[in-house]
């Protein structure tokens, strides 16, 4: 395919690699992407019975109104992410960055910590929506953000958390350090520090040939897609490679779109070793 050959040639010659990833990045690892109400409810049948959609469940009000339900949802996700092994595509991208002298960065809306688990440099990851592997006080009694080392067992039949993480300072409910819908209480300090590192990396590489490899980023929450498009339009040496099985559309002046799944697309443009 001529398009794939063009992309491979560009990636091979690139001096910098920016990986931008949405929920579709984790599908080949077996993680749900919550695409549409039915996709979400297949992953969480008890919430289908309650008629609660993802946008409604991913809301901090549940930690106030029903913390056992809130932590059933986030505790189940936490346990799932801890158990999941990143698919081969992560290792392929990590090797690609290593081949460029380590000159790469990850921009992701995912909160699952899979890039860190796959061995990517912690200092070269910007988790724009935070991470489930960190906690904060629900009521922000302190600016502290701390590693989530809690065990959160979940009764999957009743869909209730059997243990609620607590703030070590005030004893109140702790919540994941994640930006949720309608969220005015998110402590963004950790993410803002990552953003500073990302900005410095972009400044250092603004004149270089940069391959922006976008994987599994949809239009429902377009944070990742927009970031890649803005950079491809602004940076003279940047081109966007959009890997998405259902929404590969792209302005051809910015780069290429591939209607492939994450792992398949990564292998197509980089290859396996």
C-alpha positions in Angstrom: 0.0 0.0 0.0 1.5 3.3 -1.1 0.2 5.2 1.9 1.8 2.8 4.4 5.1 3.0 2.4 5.0 6.8 2.7 4.3 6.6 6.4 7.1 4.1 7.0 9.6 6.3 5.1 8.6 9.4 7.2 8.8 7.5 10.5 12.2 6.1 9.6 13.5 9.6 8.8 11.9 11.3 11.8 14.1 12.8 14.5 11.4 12.9 17.2 8.4 10.7 18.0 5.3 11.9 19.7 2.8 9.2 20.6 -0.7 10.4 21.2 -3.1 7.8 22.6 -6.8 7.5 23.4 -8.8 4.6 24.8 -8.4 2.5 21.6 -4.8 2.0 22.5 -5.7 -0.5 25.2 -8.2 -2.5 23.2 -5.6 -5.0 22.0 -4.6 -5.6 25.6 -8.2 -6.6 26.4 -9.3 -3.3 28.0 -12.7 -1.9 27.2 -12.9 1.4 25.4 -16.5 2.2 26.5 -17.5 3.2 23.0 -21.2 4.0 23.2 -23.6 3.1 25.9 -23.8 -0.5 24.9 -20.1 -0.9 24.9 -19.9 0.5 28.4 -22.8 -1.6 29.6 -21.2 -4.8 28.3 -18.3 -4.0 30.5 -20.5 -3.1 33.5 -23.8 -5.0 33.3 -24.9 -3.8 36.8 -24.8 -0.2 35.6 -27.0 -1.1 32.6 -29.6 -2.3 35.1 -29.4 1.0 36.9 -29.5 2.9 33.5 -26.3 4.8 34.3 -24.2 5.8 31.3 -20.4 6.3 31.3 -20.7 10.1 31.3 -23.0 9.9 34.3 -20.9 7.3 36.2 -17.6 9.1 35.6 -18.7 12.0 37.7 -17.3 13.0 41.1 -20.7 13.5 42.6 -20.9 9.7 43.2 -18.1 9.9 45.7 -20.3 12.3 47.8 -23.7 10.6 47.2 -22.7 6.9 47.1 -19.0 6.3 47.6 -19.4 2.5 47.6 -20.8 2.7 44.1 -18.2 5.2 43.0 -15.4 3.0 44.2 -17.0 -0.2 42.8 -16.6 1.4 39.4 -13.1 2.9 39.9 -11.9 0.0 42.1 -12.9 -2.5 39.4 -11.0 -0.4 36.8 -8.0 -0.1 39.1 -7.9 -3.8 39.6 -8.3 -4.4 35.8 -5.5 -2.0 34.9 -3.2 -3.6 37.5 -3.8 -7.1 36.1 -3.6 -6.1 32.4 -0.3 -6.5 30.5 0.3 -3.9 27.7 0.2 -5.4 24.2 3.2 -5.7 21.9 2.5 -2.3 20.3 3.7 -0.5 23.4 7.1 -2.3 23.2 7.3 -1.5 19.4 6.8 2.2 20.1 9.2 2.2 23.0 11.9 0.6 20.8 11.1 3.2 18.1 11.8 6.0 20.5 14.9 4.3 21.7 16.1 4.1 18.1 15.7 7.9 17.9 18.1 8.3 20.8 15.2 8.4 23.3 13.8 11.5 21.8 10.1 10.8 22.3 7.1 11.8 24.4 3.7 10.4 25.2 0.5 12.5 25.3 -2.5 10.5 26.5 -6.0 10.9 27.8 -5.8 7.4 29.2 -5.7 7.1 33.0 -4.7 3.4 33.1 -0.9 3.8 33.5 -0.2 1.3 30.8 2.6 3.3 29.2 4.5 3.4 32.6 3.8 -0.4 32.9 5.3 -0.9 29.5 8.5 0.8 30.5 8.1 4.2 29.0 10.0 7.1 30.7 7.9 8.5 33.5 9.3 11.9 32.8 8.2 11.8 29.2 4.5 11.1 29.7 1.7 13.7 29.9 -1.5 12.2 31.3 -3.8 15.0 30.4 -6.8 13.6 32.4 -4.7 12.3 35.3 -4.1 8.7 36.5 -6.1 6.2 38.5 -2.9 5.1 40.1 -2.8 8.3 42.2 -5.3 9.6 44.8 -6.4 13.0 46.2 -8.7 14.1 49.0 -12.3 14.4 47.7 -12.7 17.7 49.6 -9.1 18.9 48.9 -8.2 19.3 52.5 -4.7 19.2 51.2 -3.0 19.8 47.8 -1.3 16.4 48.2 -1.5 13.8 45.5 -0.3 10.4 46.6 0.3 7.0 44.9 -2.7 4.7 45.0 -1.5 1.6 46.8 -5.0 0.8 48.1 -6.6 -2.6 47.7 -10.2 -2.1 46.7 -12.2 -5.3 46.7 -15.5 -5.2 44.8 -18.6 -7.2 45.2 -19.4 -7.6 41.5 -22.9 -9.0 42.1 -24.1 -6.0 44.2 -21.5 -3.7 42.5 -20.4 -2.2 45.8 -16.9 -1.5 47.0 -16.0 -3.5 50.1 -13.4 -0.9 51.2 -13.3 2.8 50.6 -9.9 4.6 50.3 -9.5 7.4 52.8 -7.5 10.6 52.9 -4.7 10.1 55.4 -5.0 13.7 56.6 -8.7 14.2 57.3 -10.0 10.7 57.1 -12.6 11.6 54.5 -13.2 9.8 51.2 -10.3 9.8 48.8 -10.9 9.8 45.0 -8.8 9.0 42.0 -6.7 11.9 40.7 -8.6 11.8 37.5 -10.5 14.6 35.6 -14.1 13.4 35.5 -17.2 14.9 33.8 -18.5 18.0 35.6 -15.4 18.0 37.8 -14.5 21.1 39.7 -12.5 19.4 42.4 -9.8 17.7 40.4 -6.3 18.5 41.7 -4.4 19.1 38.5 -1.0 19.7 40.0 0.5 16.5 38.8 -0.8 16.8 35.3 0.3 20.5 35.1 3.8 19.4 36.0 3.7 16.9 33.2 2.5 19.6 30.9 5.5 21.7 31.6 7.8 18.9 30.7 5.8 18.3 27.5 6.0 22.0 26.5 9.8 22.0 27.0 10.1 18.9 24.9 8.1 20.4 22.1 10.1 23.6 22.2 13.3 21.6 21.9 12.0 19.7 18.9 9.9 22.3 17.1 12.2 22.5 14.1 12.8 18.8 13.8 11.0 16.2 11.6 8.4 14.8 14.1 6.2 11.8 13.6 3.0 12.1 15.6 1.6 8.6 16.0 -2.0 8.8 17.2 -3.6 5.5 18.3 -7.2 4.9 19.2 -8.3 8.5 19.8 -12.0 9.1 19.0 -14.1 12.1 18.5 -16.4 11.8 21.5 -13.8 13.4 23.8 -11.5 14.9 21.1 -8.6 16.1 23.4 -6.0 13.8 21.8 -7.1 14.2 18.2 -7.1 18.0 18.5 -3.6 18.0 20.1 -2.1 16.1 17.2 -3.9 18.2 14.6 -2.8 21.5 16.2 0.9 20.4 16.3 0.8 19.0 12.8 -0.5 22.3 11.5 1.9 24.5 13.6 5.2 22.6 13.5 6.8 22.7 10.0 8.4 19.2 10.3 5.5 17.4 11.9 3.1 15.0 10.3 0.2 13.2 12.0 -0.4 9.4 11.5 -3.9 8.6 12.7 -4.5 5.0 13.5 -8.2 4.4 14.1 -10.4 1.5 12.9 -13.6 3.6 12.9 -12.6 7.3 12.7 -9.4 7.5 10.6 -10.5 10.7 8.8 -7.9 13.4 8.6 -7.1 16.6 6.6 -4.5 15.2 4.2 -2.5 18.4 4.6 -1.7 17.2 8.2 -0.8 13.6 7.6 -2.3 10.2 7.0 -5.2 8.2 8.3 -5.2 4.4 8.6 -8.4 2.4 9.3 -6.7 -0.1 11.5 -6.7 -1.2 15.1 -3.9 0.0 17.4 -1.6 -3.0 17.3 -2.2 -3.7 13.6 -1.6 -0.1 12.7 1.6 0.2 14.8 3.0 -3.0 13.2 2.1 -1.7 9.7 4.0 1.6 10.1 6.9 0.4 12.3 6.9 -3.4 12.0 7.8 -6.1 14.5 11.3 -7.2 15.4 
